[in-house]
Amino acid sequence: MGVKEWNPFFDIPVENIIFSVLHAQMGVGNKILDYLVDTAEQKIEKVPPEMIALRNDLTSAEMHLVEAKEYKAAWEKLDGKQLKSLKGKYERRKKHLERSNLSEETIIALEWEIADYEGEIKDLNLTQQNLQDDIDAKVKTRNDAKKLLEEFKRKWKKDSESIYSGIDKILQKYGIERSAYHG
């Protein structure tokens, strides 16, 4: 963990770095246009109920994903540490068992401990995998919801009556090309 070696990239003097003004302006332009369209959709134009439902689905999916990630992070802090500790104990017992001068009583005790550790490790590994599978499923749900919303917006924006089309007409009237702001 931590810094392993220093990256000489950071030794470049500030006067030798060029800030990309064009890309910054494109980013600002994109944000302004997106904000304008989003504000118009929310406050001026009546948004279809399907879009509201899709937005709610996306918001819900994002919240569930965040909750699952937070739960797994909390699990890792407690049970994840326990799992790591058990794996260390298990390995030490296995190495101790390989010694040739152990009494039969010690061997039996070590074998019992190893069997106990194997069961606990198996359970914790299963829980850890289930948590990761849950996160993966929630990522897929979020991505699917995002894709459905984007597809709906794309179809809706093509409608000649939408505010989006109206904004495009105004921008074209004044010679502003939206594509110029989308890199």
C-alpha positions in Angstrom: 0.0 0.0 0.0 1.0 3.6 -0.4 3.6 5.2 -2.7 6.1 2.6 -4.0 8.2 5.0 -6.1 8.1 8.6 -7.1 6.8 9.4 -10.5 9.1 11.9 -12.3 6.1 13.2 -14.2 5.3 15.4 -11.3 8.8 17.1 -11.5 7.7 19.0 -14.6 7.8 22.8 -13.9 4.4 24.5 -14.0 5.6 26.8 -16.8 6.1 23.8 -19.0 2.5 22.6 -18.7 -0.1 23.7 -21.3 -3.7 23.9 -20.2 -6.1 22.8 -22.9 -8.4 25.8 -23.2 -10.4 24.3 -26.1 -11.3 21.2 -24.2 -12.2 23.3 -21.1 -14.5 25.4 -23.2 -16.1 22.4 -24.8 -16.8 21.0 -21.4 -18.3 24.2 -20.2 -20.4 24.5 -23.4 -21.6 20.9 -22.9 -22.6 21.6 -19.3 -24.4 24.8 -20.2 -26.4 23.1 -23.0 -27.2 20.1 -20.8 -28.3 22.4 -18.0 -30.5 24.4 -20.4 -32.2 21.3 -21.8 -32.6 19.7 -18.3 -34.1 22.9 -16.9 -36.4 23.3 -19.9 -37.6 19.7 -19.6 -38.2 19.9 -15.9 -39.8 23.4 -15.6 -41.2 24.3 -19.0 -42.2 21.2 -20.9 -44.4 18.5 -19.6 -42.2 15.4 -19.3 -44.0 12.2 -20.3 -44.8 9.9 -17.4 -42.7 7.1 -18.9 -39.6 9.4 -18.6 -40.4 10.2 -15.0 -40.8 6.5 -14.2 -37.5 5.7 -16.0 -35.7 8.5 -14.1 -37.1 7.2 -10.8 -36.0 3.7 -11.7 -32.5 5.0 -12.4 -32.4 6.9 -9.1 -33.6 3.9 -7.2 -31.0 1.6 -8.9 -28.2 4.1 -8.1 -29.3 4.3 -4.4 -29.4 0.5 -4.1 -26.0 0.2 -5.7 -24.5 2.8 -3.3 -26.1 1.0 -0.3 -24.7 -2.4 -1.5 -21.2 -0.9 -1.9 -21.4 0.7 1.6 -22.6 -2.6 3.1 -19.8 -4.5 1.5 -17.2 -1.9 2.6 -18.5 -2.2 6.2 -18.4 -6.0 5.9 -14.8 -5.9 4.7 -13.8 -3.7 7.7 -15.1 -6.3 10.2 -15.6 -9.7 8.7 -13.1 -9.2 5.9 -10.4 -8.6 8.6 -11.6 -11.7 10.4 -11.4 -13.7 7.1 -7.8 -12.6 6.6 -6.9 -13.4 10.2 -8.5 -16.9 9.8 -6.6 -17.6 6.6 -3.4 -16.6 8.4 -4.2 -18.9 11.3 -5.1 -21.7 8.9 -1.8 -21.5 7.0 0.2 -21.4 10.3 -1.6 -24.5 11.6 -1.0 -26.3 8.3 2.7 -25.5 8.4 2.9 -26.5 12.1 1.3 -29.8 11.2 4.0 -30.5 8.6 6.6 -30.8 11.4 7.9 -34.3 12.0 8.3 -34.3 15.7 4.7 -33.7 16.8 2.9 -35.9 19.2 -0.3 -37.6 18.1 -2.3 -35.5 20.5 -0.9 -32.3 18.9 -1.6 -33.6 15.4 -5.2 -34.3 16.3 -5.7 -30.9 17.9 -4.2 -29.2 14.9 -6.4 -31.2 12.5 -9.5 -30.1 14.5 -8.4 -26.5 14.4 -7.7 -26.7 10.7 -11.2 -28.2 10.0 -12.8 -25.5 12.1 -10.9 -22.8 10.2 -11.8 -24.3 6.9 -15.5 -24.2 7.7 -15.4 -20.5 8.9 -13.3 -19.5 5.9 -15.7 -21.2 3.5 -18.7 -19.4 5.1 -16.9 -16.0 5.0 -15.7 -16.5 1.4 -19.3 -17.4 0.4 -20.7 -14.3 2.1 -18.0 -12.1 0.4 -18.8 -13.6 -3.0 -22.5 -13.1 -2.4 -21.9 -9.4 -1.6 -19.9 -9.0 -4.7 -22.5 -10.8 -6.8 -25.1 -8.5 -5.3 -23.1 -5.4 -6.3 -22.5 -6.8 -9.8 -26.3 -7.4 -10.2 -27.0 -3.8 -9.0 -24.4 -2.4 -11.4 -26.2 -4.2 -14.2 -29.6 -3.0 -13.1 -28.3 0.6 -12.9 -26.7 0.3 -16.4 -29.9 -1.2 -17.8 -32.0 1.6 -16.3 -29.6 4.2 -17.6 -29.7 2.7 -21.1 -33.5 2.6 -21.1 -33.7 6.3 -20.1 -31.1 7.3 -22.7 -33.0 5.4 -25.4 -36.3 7.0 -24.4 -34.7 10.5 -24.3 -33.2 9.9 -27.8 -36.6 9.0 -29.2 -38.3 11.8 -27.4 -35.8 14.4 -28.5 -36.5 13.6 -32.1 -40.2 14.6 -31.6 -40.7 17.9 -33.4 -42.8 19.1 -30.5 -40.3 18.5 -27.8 -38.5 21.5 -26.1 -35.2 19.8 -27.1 -36.1 20.2 -30.8 -37.1 23.8 -30.2 -33.8 24.6 -28.5 -32.0 23.0 -31.5 -34.0 25.2 -33.9 -33.0 28.4 -31.9 -29.4 27.3 -31.8 -29.4 26.7 -35.5 -31.1 30.1 -36.2 -28.1 31.8 -34.6 -25.5 29.6 -36.3 -24.6 27.6 -33.2 -23.7 24.0 -33.9 -24.5 21.7 -31.0 -22.1 19.1 -32.4 -19.2 21.6 -32.1 -19.7 21.3 -28.3 -19.8 17.5 -28.2 -16.2 16.9 -29.3 
